[in-house]
Amino acid sequence: MNSEDLKRRVAITELIGWVLFWAMMLAVEVQDYQRNGGKYYWQPVLWELSSAVVISVLLYALNPVLNDQTLMRTPRRWFARVLLWHPLVCVVFVIAVFAIRHLVYAAMGHQYLHEPWDKVFLYETIKLSLFLSLFYVIFFGIQSYMLLVDEREKATQALAQLQKAQLKRLTQQMQPHFLFNALNTISSLMYSDLKAADTAISRLAELLRSSLDLNQADTASLQKEVEMLQAYAELMSLRFVDRVVIRWQLDSASLSCLVPVLALQTLLENTFKHTVEKNSRLTTVDIQSRIEHEMLELIVQDDIGVLKSNEGGVGLNNLRQRLASIYCERAQLTIEVRAGGGVRTTLLIPMQHANK
C-alpha cells in the first residue's frame, strides 16, 4: 500500500471516528435529558449538533496550521502555533454555538436559558480546552505517522531511482567496452583476411541491432542473450581462427529466464582475453546453463586457462556491481580452477522468468 492509499484510508477512518464520537455525545445528551424529565427532544439534539458543527468549521479553518508539515517536524513549534490560536477558537466557539441556540430557540417559540455569560465562558472554555487537547494529541500522532510513512516512501523511491541510474550507467559502460574489443577484432582481420573482416562487420551489426532492440534494459531473457552471444562468439572465432572451439550446452528450460544484459558475453570476453588470446594452442570453451534449486546457473569454462589473482578487469568488476544492484546478495560470481585443467567461471542468479 502506497502513502496515498494510506492517507485516503486514514482520512476515511478519521471522518468515521468523528461522526461516531458526536453520535455518542448526542446519545448521552438525549439520555440525560430524558432522565431529567425533558419533553422537547429537539433541544438536546440542537445542543450537540451546534457544538459539532461549529467546532468542525473552526478546525477546518485551522487546517493550514494543523497540517503544516514544516511545523510538524518540530513538535514544540507545532503545539505552540496551535495553542496560539486556542483563545480565539474558544471565544468564537462559545459565541457561535450560543448564537445558534438562541436563534433556533426563538424560532421554535422558546427562550434559551443558561448561566451568566462569565460562567458560560469559563465552563465552555475549560470543557473545550480538555476536548481540543485530546484532539490535538491524537491528530498530531496520526499526522506524524503519516509524515513518517510519506518520508520513508520518498526515501525508498529515491534509493530505487539511484540504483536504477547506477545500473543504467553500469550497463552503458559495457557497450563502449564491448565495442572497443569488437573493433580491435575487425582491425586485426583487415590486414589478414578481408572476407573474414566483412563477415565480422556483419556480425557486429547484428550485435548492435540486438543491443538496440533491448532498449538499454537491465535484464533480458537468456534466449535473447544467447542469440547475441552466438553472434559475438562467431565474431571472435573469426579473429582466432583454428584456436578456439565453442560448445553449447543450454538447458531449454532456462532459456526463458531473465539474466543481466551482456552477462554471458562478459564471461566469454574474459575467457578470450585471458585464455584464447594468450595461448596458441586450441582452446575448447564450454557454455552451459541449467536450473537447480530455483537458481539459474551459467557457466563459461575452458580447458587450458590459468587462474590469476588479478583476473577480472573492467568487465567482471562492472558485472559484479550490476549483480549487486539487481540481486543484492542473492547472486554469486566465482572463478576457479577446474579439476581437469582450465578455468571455470560460474554465475549463479535467482530464477526469474521473462514475461511472455
MARFINU-84958 format. One record per residue (C-alpha): x, z, y; residue in three letters; residue number from 1. Coordinates in pm, whole numbers. Layout:
N
       px       pz       py   rest    nr
        X        Z        Y    ala   NUM
...
# end
This chain:
356
       px       pz       py   rest    nr
        0        0        0    met     1
      145     -101      337    asn     2
      125      107      655    ser     3
     -164      -97      799    glu     4
     -381      -34      494    asp     5
     -287      333      503    leu     6
     -373      357      873    lys     7
     -711      196      809    arg     8
     -789      439      527    arg     9
     -677      737      731    val    10
     -891      624     1026    ala    11
    -1196      592      799    ile    12
    -1125      933      645    thr    13
    -1090     1090      991    glu    14
    -1421      938     1101    leu    15
    -1600     1062      789    ile    16
    -1445     1406      834    gly    17
    -1553     1418     1199    trp    18
    -1912     1324     1111    val    19
    -1928     1574      825    leu    20
    -1790     1851     1047    phe    21
    -2061     1805     1308    trp    22
    -2325     1768     1037    ala    23
    -2215     2107      905    met    24
    -2224     2258     1254    met    25
    -2573     2116     1306    leu    26
    -2697     2255      975    ala    27
    -2561     2601     1058    val    28
    -2714     2594     1407    glu    29
    -3055     2491     1273    val    30
    -3050     2766     1010    gln    31
    -2957     3030     1269    asp    32
    -3230     2902     1498    tyr    33
    -3484     2921     1216    gln    34
    -3384     3276     1122    arg    35
    -3425     3382     1484    asn    36
    -3783     3254     1482    gly    37
    -3729     2932     1676    gly    38
    -4009     2676     1684    lys    39
    -3862     2369     1856    tyr    40
    -3606     2223     1616    tyr    41
    -3501     1957     1864    trp    42
    -3328     2232     2062    gln    43
    -3051     2323     1811    pro    44
    -3011     1952     1741    val    45
    -2961     1893     2114    leu    46
    -2710     2176     2143    trp    47
    -2483     2044     1871    glu    48
    -2528     1676     1945    leu    49
    -2448     1724     2313    ser    50
    -2130     1909     2221    ser    51
    -2036     1647     1961    ala    52
    -2095     1351     2194    val    53
    -1913     1500     2493    val    54
    -1606     1617     2301    ile    55
    -1589     1280     2121    ser    56
    -1592     1095     2454    val    57
    -1328     1329     2601    leu    58
    -1098     1291     2300    leu    59
    -1142      914     2313    tyr    60
    -1045      920     2682    ala    61
     -746     1133     2588    leu    62
     -645      886     2316    asn    63
     -346      732     2508    pro    64
     -189     1078     2527    val    65
     -282     1180     2172    leu    66
     -138      860     2022    asn    67
      175      836     2236    asp    68
      435      776     1965    gln    69
      721      834     2206    thr    70
      593     1184     2279    leu    71
      509     1242     1915    met    72
      875     1210     1820    arg    73
      929     1528     2022    thr    74
      654     1774     1918    pro    75
      720     2014     2206    arg    76
      668     1740     2464    arg    77
      355     1612     2287    trp    78
      187     1953     2279    phe    79
      295     2026     2638    ala    80
      138     1699     2757    arg    81
     -185     1766     2563    val    82
     -211     2122     2694    leu    83
     -156     1995     3046    leu    84
     -487     1811     3018    trp    85
     -662     2100     2843    his    86
     -803     2283     3153    pro    87
     -959     1960     3281    leu    88
    -1104     1889     2935    val    89
    -1264     2234     2925    cys    90
    -1417     2205     3273    val    91
    -1555     1854     3213    val    92
    -1687     1958     2871    phe    93
    -1883     2255     3000    val    94
    -2026     2067     3298    ile    95
    -2122     1757     3095    ala    96
    -2271     1948     2800    val    97
    -2485     2179     3010    phe    98
    -2591     1897     3240    ala    99
    -2720     1703     2936    ile   100
    -2902     2007     2803    arg   101
    -3067     2083     3139    his   102
    -3179     1721     3176    leu   103
    -3325     1698     2824    val   104
    -3499     2034     2854    tyr   105
    -3652     1930     3184    ala   106
    -3767     1600     3031    ala   107
    -3932     1795     2748    met   108
    -4107     2029     2992    gly   109
    -3886     2327     2916    his   110
    -3631     2531     3103    gln   111
    -3284     2573     2959    tyr   112
    -3181     2936     2997    leu   113
    -2826     3060     2949    his   114
    -2581     3328     3062    glu   115
    -2443     3330     3418    pro   116
    -2201     3047     3483    trp   117
    -1890     3265     3486    asp   118
    -1972     3398     3139    lys   119
    -2068     3047     3020    val   120
    -1735     2903     3132    phe   121
    -1541     3190     2974    leu   122
    -1724     3177     2641    tyr   123
    -1729     2796     2611    glu   124
    -1364     2767     2716    thr   125
    -1249     3017     2454    ile   126
    -1460     2853     2182    lys   127
    -1347     2504     2280    leu   128
     -982     2613     2302    ser   129
     -990     2750     1947    leu   130
    -1158     2433     1819    phe   131
     -918     2198     2000    leu   132
     -612     2398     1894    ser   133
     -706     2347     1532    leu   134
     -788     1982     1601    phe   135
     -456     1918     1777    tyr   136
     -253     2070     1494    val   137
     -435     1867     1227    ile   138
     -425     1549     1436    phe   139
      -54     1587     1508    phe   140
       19     1644     1138    gly   141
     -171     1331     1033    ile   142
      -26     1111     1306    gln   143
      327     1238     1243    ser   144
      291     1149      877    tyr   145
      160      803      972    met   146
      453      757     1210    leu   147
      693      857      934    leu   148
      534      608      692    val   149
      549      335      957    asp   150
      915      404     1036    glu   151
     1002      412      667    arg   152
      828       77      611    glu   153
     1011      -73      910    lys   154
     1340       59      774    ala   155
     1262      -88      432    thr   156
     1174     -424      586    gln   157
     1489     -419      798    ala   158
     1700     -342      491    leu   159
     1531     -620      294    ala   160
     1591     -867      579    gln   161
     1954     -756      600    leu   162
     2003     -802      225    gln   163
     1831    -1140      240    lys   164
     2053    -1251      529    ala   165
     2362    -1129      346    gln   166
     2256    -1305       27    leu   167
     2190    -1627      219    lys   168
     2533    -1602      378    arg   169
     2699    -1550       40    leu   170
     2508    -1841     -113    thr   171
     2605    -2067      176    gln   172
     2968    -1964      134    gln   173
     2960    -2107     -219    met   174
     2870    -2456     -103    gln   175
     3182    -2533      105    pro   176
     3394    -2364     -164    his   177
     3243    -2587     -432    phe   178
     3260    -2896     -209    leu   179
     3628    -2834     -141    phe   180
     3704    -2827     -515    asn   181
     3493    -3137     -582    ala   182
     3661    -3337     -306    leu   183
     4001    -3235     -438    asn   184
     3898    -3373     -777    thr   185
     3787    -3705     -627    ile   186
     4104    -3721     -417    ser   187
     4323    -3686     -724    ser   188
     4129    -3959     -905    leu   189
     4157    -4208     -618    met   190
     4527    -4266     -698    tyr   191
     4493    -4285    -1075    ser   192
     4151    -4420    -1175    asp   193
     3919    -4583     -918    leu   194
     3639    -4626    -1171    lys   195
     3652    -4257    -1258    ala   196
     3661    -4173     -886    ala   197
     3349    -4383     -831    asp   198
     3174    -4201    -1116    thr   199
     3289    -3870     -972    ala   200
     3137    -3957     -635    ile   201
     2807    -4037     -809    ser   202
     2815    -3701     -988    arg   203
     2895    -3525     -661    leu   204
     2594    -3696     -501    ala   205
     2378    -3570     -787    glu   206
     2508    -3219     -735    leu   207
     2444    -3226     -361    leu   208
     2094    -3365     -415    arg   209
     2019    -3091     -668    ser   210
     2156    -2834     -426    ser   211
     1925    -2960     -151    leu   212
     1628    -2950     -391    asp   213
     1686    -2579     -437    leu   214
     1643    -2542      -59    asn   215
     1900    -2264      -32    gln   216
     1714    -2046     -281    ala   217
     1874    -1729     -410    asp   218
     1781    -1797     -772    thr   219
     1682    -2094     -987    ala   220
     1576    -2148    -1345    ser   221
     1858    -2172    -1598    leu   222
     1730    -2522    -1679    gln   223
     1800    -2641    -1322    lys   224
     2128    -2453    -1315    glu   225
     2238    -2623    -1637    val   226
     2142    -2966    -1501    glu   227
     2368    -2904    -1201    met   228
     2638    -2759    -1424    leu   229
     2639    -3063    -1653    gln   230
     2696    -3291    -1353    ala   231
     2976    -3060    -1239    tyr   232
     3127    -3046    -1590    ala   233
     3132    -3426    -1608    glu   234
     3290    -3441    -1265    leu   235
     3568    -3204    -1373    met   236
     3611    -3377    -1709    ser   237
     3688    -3697    -1520    leu   238
     3970    -3519    -1344    arg   239
     4112    -3355    -1658    phe   240
     4078    -3647    -1896    val   241
     4161    -3556    -2259    asp   242
     4240    -3199    -2156    arg   243
     3901    -3033    -2194    val   244
     3610    -3031    -2437    val   245
     3289    -2859    -2331    ile   246
     3043    -2735    -2593    arg   247
     2691    -2626    -2501    trp   248
     2512    -2354    -2698    gln   249
     2200    -2275    -2500    leu   250
     1905    -2078    -2633    asp   251
     1593    -2281    -2545    ser   252
     1401    -1958    -2475    ala   253
     1649    -1873    -2200    ser   254
     1611    -2196    -2002    leu   255
     1306    -2069    -1810    ser   256
     1487    -1754    -1698    cys   257
     1596    -1712    -1337    leu   258
     1966    -1696    -1258    val   259
     2158    -1677     -929    pro   260
     2217    -2023     -788    val   261
     2561    -2162     -883    leu   262
     2633    -1859    -1104    ala   263
     2730    -2056    -1415    leu   264
     2913    -2309    -1203    gln   265
     3123    -2029    -1057    thr   266
     3216    -1910    -1407    leu   267
     3308    -2264    -1518    leu   268
     3508    -2322    -1197    glu   269
     3705    -2009    -1275    asn   270
     3786    -2139    -1624    thr   271
     3902    -2476    -1491    phe   272
     4113    -2310    -1223    lys   273
     4288    -2052    -1441    his   274
     4300    -2225    -1778    thr   275
     4239    -2600    -1783    val   276
     4434    -2676    -1465    glu   277
     4734    -2469    -1576    lys   278
     4761    -2600    -1932    asn   279
     4845    -2947    -2056    ser   280
     4702    -2872    -2399    arg   281
     4341    -2944    -2493    leu   282
     4110    -2661    -2388    thr   283
     3780    -2601    -2560    thr   284
     3519    -2439    -2335    val   285
     3200    -2291    -2480    asp   286
     2900    -2234    -2255    ile   287
     2637    -2010    -2412    gln   288
     2311    -1844    -2319    ser   289
     2096    -1601    -2515    arg   290
     1840    -1327    -2467    ile   291
     1898     -980    -2605    glu   292
     1702     -664    -2528    his   293
     1523     -811    -2224    glu   294
     1858     -918    -2076    met   295
     1989    -1270    -2024    leu   296
     2348    -1314    -2136    glu   297
     2551    -1608    -2004    leu   298
     2896    -1672    -2149    ile   299
     3172    -1912    -2050    val   300
     3478    -1885    -2274    gln   301
     3789    -2086    -2353    asp   302
     4032    -2079    -2645    asp   303
     4374    -2072    -2478    ile   304
     4336    -1890    -2146    gly   305
     4538    -1585    -2046    val   306
     4377    -1300    -1855    leu   307
     4549    -1199    -1532    lys   308
     4496     -875    -1341    ser   309
     4417    -1056    -1015    asn   310
     4189    -1317    -1173    glu   311
     3874    -1389     -975    gly   312
     3931    -1505     -623    gly   313
     3666    -1615     -375    val   314
     3416    -1750     -626    gly   315
     3389    -1448     -856    leu   316
     3406    -1197     -569    asn   317
     3127    -1385     -396    asn   318
     2923    -1386     -719    leu   319
     2971    -1012     -764    arg   320
     2838     -948     -414    gln   321
     2537    -1171     -477    arg   322
     2464     -994     -806    leu   323
     2474     -659     -626    ala   324
     2231     -789     -360    ser   325
     1984     -932     -612    ile   326
     2003     -689     -905    tyr   327
     2178     -379     -761    cys   328
     2348     -212    -1060    glu   329
     2145     -386    -1331    arg   330
     2378     -688    -1358    ala   331
     2725     -696    -1515    gln   332
     3009     -945    -1484    leu   333
     3301     -893    -1722    thr   334
     3617    -1088    -1801    ile   335
     3800    -1008    -2124    glu   336
     4047    -1147    -2376    val   337
     3889    -1291    -2691    arg   338
     3998    -1160    -3028    ala   339
     4096    -1509    -3146    gly   340
     4263    -1603    -2819    gly   341
     4139    -1725    -2484    gly   342
     3930    -1564    -2213    val   343
     3560    -1480    -2221    arg   344
     3355    -1432    -1902    thr   345
     3015    -1273    -1956    thr   346
     2731    -1244    -1707    leu   347
     2450    -1006    -1804    leu   348
     2138    -1001    -1585    ile   349
     1778     -875    -1622    pro   350
     1550    -1135    -1776    met   351
     1310    -1284    -1521    gln   352
     1109    -1599    -1586    his   353
     1062    -1868    -1324    ala   354
      707    -1938    -1207    asn   355
      567    -2238    -1380    lys   356
# end
